[in-house]
Amino acid sequence: MKVTIDGIPVEVEPGTSILNAARQIGGDIVPPAMCYYSKLEGSGGKCRTCLVQVSKGSEKDPRPMPKLVASCRTTVMDGMEVKNITSPEVIEARKGVVEMLLINHPLDCPVCDQAGECHLQDLGFEHGAVKTRYEFDRRTFDKVDIGDKIQLHMTRCILCYRCVFTADQITNTRLHGILNRGDHSEISTYISKAVDNDFSGNIIDVCPVGALTDKTFRFKNRVWFTKPVEARRDCDHEKCKGEVTLWYKGEDVIRVTARKDVYGEVEDFICNTCRFDKKKTADWVIEGPRKVSHKSVISSNHYEFTPLPVVKTNPVLMEANKEQFERDTRL
């Protein structure tokens, strides 16, 4: 079926969400997502940052949807027309959502280990207001160790549920979840149990903010002063492929994480042995430097932009450039 997003048509399979349809196009028209995770069933619909405007429901029923909808939970219809960055209403609503997410969030980016990789930091920079209207005291929680390798900063949490879904779907037992209701809701373990299964470290990777941090990496370095390198090993765990990203400071491996795609989602979950116990270069087969977007702060000290080579006159390339120019003009 065919759907048009910000004037750009794309063919998708039935049942595809608007968000995933936009990801097939790529670029700036992809709505931000703080809670949706393509590899976690049931995720999405919590943060509302991916709101879009459906200006045409379908070919059979061209009426627009009366309100903005969450693109991660709304499936496309044949002939549907969607507005994201071309809709002032969407931009204004997203600005309000970001303000809501930041109401209780502490201003501790300078000391947060997630700085430089934080999706909320990016979202606040792109869509946030200059000043908050919130004048009351922010809610606060004490830091809690929910395992020997994981520390929970509930004050930073935005209740995206990613860590809950991860523990539910890739481990045999889930010991943490959402307790209480409303403004008192929090991620916690029941009666202070420890999260200690073989894949517990993955809740650190899926967290979009600095609420769940790696205790072995805390305050050791900033990510933009480290060098990410892709590596692999023959892991003994049947569910772990052993494909990781090693973060070097000089010759020392100071952190090991799962590999992530362009949307910050884990490609393959890794076990705790690979993440916490294998921090020597001799333990790994190095595949090469990790490709990092030039827009990322991580690339600031390690990657240089190489200008594109001069291409001779080519009718095919000229036509492709023309189509790209028309697309950018519509955006």
C-alpha positions as CSV (number, residue, x, y, z in Angstrom):
1,M,0.0,0.0,0.0
2,K,1.0,3.6,-0.6
3,V,1.4,6.3,2.0
4,T,2.6,9.9,1.7
5,I,4.6,11.5,4.5
6,D,5.5,15.2,4.2
7,G,4.8,15.0,0.5
8,I,7.1,12.0,-0.1
9,P,5.3,8.8,-1.2
10,V,6.5,5.3,-0.1
11,E,5.3,1.8,-0.6
12,V,5.0,-0.3,2.5
13,E,3.6,-3.6,3.7
14,P,0.1,-3.8,5.3
15,G,0.3,-3.4,9.0
16,T,3.3,-1.1,8.9
17,S,3.1,1.8,11.4
18,I,3.5,5.4,10.3
19,L,6.8,5.6,12.2
20,N,8.3,2.6,10.4
21,A,7.0,3.9,7.1
22,A,8.8,7.2,7.8
23,R,12.0,5.2,8.7
24,Q,11.9,3.6,5.2
25,I,12.2,7.1,3.7
26,G,14.7,8.3,6.3
27,G,16.1,11.8,7.0
28,D,14.5,14.5,9.0
29,I,10.9,13.4,8.4
30,V,11.3,10.5,10.8
31,P,9.4,11.3,14.0
32,P,11.5,11.0,17.2
33,A,10.7,8.1,19.5
34,M,11.6,7.8,23.2
35,C,9.6,4.7,24.1
36,Y,9.2,2.7,20.9
37,Y,11.7,-0.1,20.2
38,S,11.3,-2.2,17.1
39,K,12.7,-5.3,18.7
40,L,10.4,-5.1,21.8
41,E,6.8,-6.3,21.3
42,G,4.3,-4.0,22.8
43,S,6.6,-1.0,23.1
44,G,5.4,2.5,22.0
45,G,2.6,4.8,22.8
46,K,4.0,6.0,26.2
47,C,6.0,9.2,25.5
48,R,3.9,10.9,22.7
49,T,7.0,12.5,21.1
50,C,6.2,10.8,17.7
51,L,2.8,12.6,17.3
52,V,1.9,13.3,13.6
53,Q,-1.0,14.8,11.8
54,V,-3.0,12.5,9.4
55,S,-4.5,14.9,6.8
56,K,-6.0,12.1,4.8
57,G,-7.2,8.9,6.3
58,S,-7.2,6.7,3.2
59,E,-8.4,6.6,-0.4
60,K,-11.7,5.0,0.8
61,D,-12.2,7.5,3.6
62,P,-10.3,10.7,2.9
63,R,-11.4,12.5,6.0
64,P,-8.5,13.7,8.2
65,M,-8.1,12.3,11.7
66,P,-9.5,14.8,14.2
67,K,-6.5,14.8,16.5
68,L,-2.8,14.2,16.3
69,V,-1.9,10.5,16.6
70,A,1.1,8.5,17.9
71,S,2.9,7.3,14.7
72,C,4.4,4.3,16.5
73,R,1.0,2.9,17.3
74,T,-1.0,3.9,14.2
75,T,-0.9,1.6,11.1
76,V,-1.0,3.1,7.6
77,M,-3.9,2.8,5.2
78,D,-3.7,2.8,1.5
79,G,-3.6,6.4,0.2
80,M,-3.0,7.9,3.7
81,E,-1.3,11.3,3.8
82,V,0.7,12.3,6.9
83,K,2.3,15.5,8.0
84,N,5.2,15.6,10.4
85,I,7.7,18.4,10.1
86,T,5.5,20.3,7.6
87,S,2.8,20.7,10.2
88,P,3.0,23.7,12.6
89,E,0.5,21.9,14.9
90,V,2.8,18.9,15.2
91,I,5.9,21.0,16.0
92,E,4.0,23.0,18.7
93,A,2.6,19.8,20.2
94,R,6.0,18.1,20.2
95,K,7.4,21.2,22.0
96,G,4.8,20.7,24.7
97,V,5.6,17.0,25.0
98,V,9.3,17.7,25.5
99,E,8.4,20.4,28.2
100,M,6.3,17.7,30.0
101,L,9.1,15.1,29.8
102,L,11.6,17.7,31.3
103,I,9.3,18.8,34.2
104,N,10.9,16.4,36.7
105,H,14.2,15.8,34.9
106,P,17.2,17.1,36.7
107,L,19.6,19.4,35.0
108,D,22.7,17.2,35.6
109,C,23.8,16.7,32.0
110,P,27.4,17.8,32.9
111,V,27.8,14.9,35.3
112,C,25.5,12.3,33.6
113,D,27.2,9.3,32.0
114,Q,24.6,9.3,29.2
115,A,25.6,12.8,28.0
116,G,26.5,12.6,24.3
117,E,24.3,9.6,23.8
118,C,21.1,10.8,25.4
119,H,18.0,10.9,23.2
120,L,16.3,13.3,25.6
121,Q,19.2,15.7,25.3
122,D,18.9,15.6,21.5
123,L,15.1,16.0,21.7
124,G,15.4,18.9,24.1
125,F,17.9,20.6,21.8
126,E,15.7,20.1,18.6
127,H,12.2,20.7,20.0
128,G,12.5,22.0,23.5
129,A,11.4,25.5,24.7
130,V,13.9,28.0,25.9
131,K,12.3,28.3,29.4
132,T,10.0,26.0,31.4
133,R,6.7,27.2,32.8
134,Y,6.9,24.8,35.7
135,E,7.4,26.6,39.0
136,F,6.9,23.8,41.5
137,D,9.4,21.5,43.2
138,R,10.7,18.6,41.0
139,R,10.1,15.1,42.3
140,T,13.2,13.3,43.5
141,F,14.3,9.8,44.3
142,D,17.3,8.3,45.9
143,K,19.8,6.4,43.8
144,V,19.3,2.7,44.0
145,D,21.6,-0.3,43.1
146,I,19.4,-2.8,41.4
147,G,22.3,-5.2,40.8
148,D,26.0,-5.3,41.3
149,K,26.6,-3.7,37.9
150,I,23.5,-1.5,37.5
151,Q,22.5,1.7,39.3
152,L,19.1,3.3,38.9
153,H,18.6,7.1,38.9
154,M,14.8,7.2,39.0
155,T,14.9,11.1,39.0
156,R,16.1,10.9,35.4
157,C,13.5,8.3,34.3
158,I,10.8,9.2,31.8
159,L,8.9,5.9,32.3
160,C,9.3,4.7,28.7
161,Y,9.0,1.0,29.9
162,R,11.8,-0.1,27.6
163,C,13.7,-1.8,30.4
164,V,10.6,-3.6,31.6
165,F,9.8,-5.0,28.1
166,T,13.5,-6.0,27.7
167,A,13.6,-7.9,30.9
168,D,10.2,-9.5,30.1
169,Q,11.1,-10.7,26.6
170,I,14.7,-11.6,26.6
171,T,15.2,-13.1,30.1
172,N,13.5,-15.9,31.9
173,T,12.5,-13.8,34.9
174,R,11.7,-10.1,35.4
175,L,12.3,-8.7,38.9
176,H,11.6,-5.0,38.2
177,G,8.7,-3.0,36.9
178,I,6.5,0.1,37.4
179,L,5.3,0.6,41.0
180,N,2.7,3.0,42.2
181,R,0.6,5.4,40.1
182,G,0.6,8.9,38.6
183,D,3.3,11.2,39.7
184,H,4.5,8.6,42.2
185,S,5.2,6.0,39.5
186,E,8.7,4.6,39.5
187,I,10.9,1.8,38.2
188,S,11.8,-0.5,41.1
189,T,12.3,-4.1,42.2
190,Y,9.8,-5.6,44.7
191,I,11.3,-5.7,48.2
192,S,14.7,-4.5,46.9
193,K,15.5,-7.6,44.9
194,A,18.6,-7.5,42.7
195,V,18.4,-7.8,38.9
196,D,21.0,-10.5,38.2
197,N,20.0,-12.6,35.2
198,D,22.4,-13.2,32.3
199,F,21.0,-10.4,30.1
200,S,20.3,-7.8,32.7
201,G,22.9,-5.4,31.3
202,N,20.8,-4.8,28.2
203,I,18.4,-2.6,30.2
204,I,21.3,-0.1,30.3
205,D,21.5,0.0,26.5
206,V,17.7,0.4,25.8
207,C,17.3,3.3,28.3
208,P,17.1,6.5,26.3
209,V,18.2,8.7,29.2
210,G,20.7,8.3,32.1
211,A,18.3,6.5,34.5
212,L,20.0,3.2,34.2
213,T,23.8,3.4,34.2
214,D,26.8,1.0,34.1
215,K,28.5,1.1,37.5
216,T,31.7,-0.2,35.9
217,F,31.8,2.9,33.6
218,R,30.4,5.6,36.0
219,F,32.4,8.8,35.9
220,K,35.4,7.2,34.1
221,N,35.2,9.2,30.9
222,R,33.0,11.1,28.4
223,V,31.9,9.2,25.3
224,W,33.3,11.9,23.0
225,F,36.8,11.2,24.4
226,T,36.6,7.5,23.7
227,K,36.9,5.6,20.5
228,P,34.2,3.1,19.5
229,V,35.4,-0.1,17.8
230,E,33.4,-3.0,16.5
231,A,34.5,-6.4,17.7
232,R,33.2,-10.0,18.1
233,R,34.0,-13.2,20.0
234,D,32.7,-16.7,20.1
235,C,30.4,-16.4,23.1
236,D,29.4,-19.6,25.0
237,H,25.8,-18.3,25.6
238,E,23.4,-19.7,23.1
239,K,21.4,-16.5,22.9
240,C,24.4,-14.1,22.5
241,K,26.1,-13.6,19.2
242,G,29.1,-11.9,20.8
243,E,29.0,-8.9,18.4
244,V,29.7,-5.7,20.4
245,T,31.1,-2.2,20.4
246,L,34.3,-1.7,22.4
247,W,34.9,1.8,23.8
248,Y,38.6,2.6,24.0
249,K,40.5,5.2,26.0
250,G,44.0,4.9,24.8
251,E,44.7,1.2,24.8
252,D,42.2,0.3,27.6
253,V,38.7,-0.9,27.0
254,I,36.6,1.0,29.5
255,R,33.2,0.0,28.3
256,V,31.4,-2.7,26.2
257,T,28.0,-2.2,24.7
258,A,25.7,-3.9,22.2
259,R,25.9,-2.5,18.7
260,K,23.2,0.0,17.8
261,D,21.6,1.1,14.5
262,V,21.0,4.7,13.3
263,Y,18.0,5.0,15.5
264,G,19.9,4.0,18.7
265,E,18.3,0.6,18.9
266,V,20.3,-2.5,19.8
267,E,20.9,-4.8,16.8
268,D,21.5,-7.9,18.9
269,F,21.3,-8.2,22.7
270,I,24.5,-9.4,24.4
271,C,25.1,-11.3,27.6
272,N,26.6,-10.0,30.8
273,T,29.8,-12.0,30.3
274,C,30.6,-10.1,27.1
275,R,29.5,-6.8,28.6
276,F,31.2,-6.8,32.0
277,D,33.8,-9.6,32.1
278,K,35.6,-9.3,28.8
279,K,37.4,-5.9,28.8
280,K,40.7,-6.9,27.3
281,T,41.6,-6.5,23.6
282,A,42.9,-10.1,23.6
283,D,39.4,-11.3,24.3
284,W,38.0,-10.0,21.0
285,V,38.5,-10.1,17.3
286,I,38.6,-6.5,16.1
287,E,36.5,-5.7,13.0
288,G,37.2,-2.0,12.7
289,P,36.1,1.5,13.8
290,R,32.4,2.0,14.5
291,K,30.7,4.2,11.9
292,V,29.4,7.2,13.7
293,S,27.2,9.9,12.2
294,H,29.0,13.2,11.6
295,K,26.1,14.9,13.5
296,S,27.0,13.0,16.7
297,V,29.2,14.6,19.4
298,I,31.1,11.2,19.5
299,S,32.6,11.9,16.1
300,S,34.0,15.3,17.0
301,N,37.4,14.0,18.0
302,H,37.9,10.9,15.9
303,Y,36.3,11.2,12.5
304,E,37.0,13.7,9.7
305,F,34.6,14.5,6.9
306,T,35.9,13.5,3.5
307,P,34.6,15.7,0.7
308,L,32.8,13.8,-2.1
309,P,34.9,13.2,-5.3
310,V,34.2,15.2,-8.4
311,V,32.0,13.1,-10.7
312,K,32.0,13.6,-14.4
313,T,28.8,14.4,-16.3
314,N,26.5,11.4,-15.9
315,P,22.8,11.5,-17.0
316,V,21.8,8.9,-14.4
317,L,23.4,10.9,-11.6
318,M,22.0,14.1,-12.9
319,E,18.5,12.7,-12.8
320,A,19.0,11.3,-9.3
321,N,20.3,14.7,-8.1
322,K,17.2,16.3,-9.6
323,E,14.9,14.0,-7.7
324,Q,16.8,14.6,-4.5
325,F,16.6,18.4,-5.0
326,E,12.8,18.1,-5.5
327,R,12.5,16.0,-2.4
328,D,14.5,18.5,-0.3
329,T,12.4,21.4,-1.7
330,R,9.2,19.6,-0.5
331,L,10.7,19.2,2.9
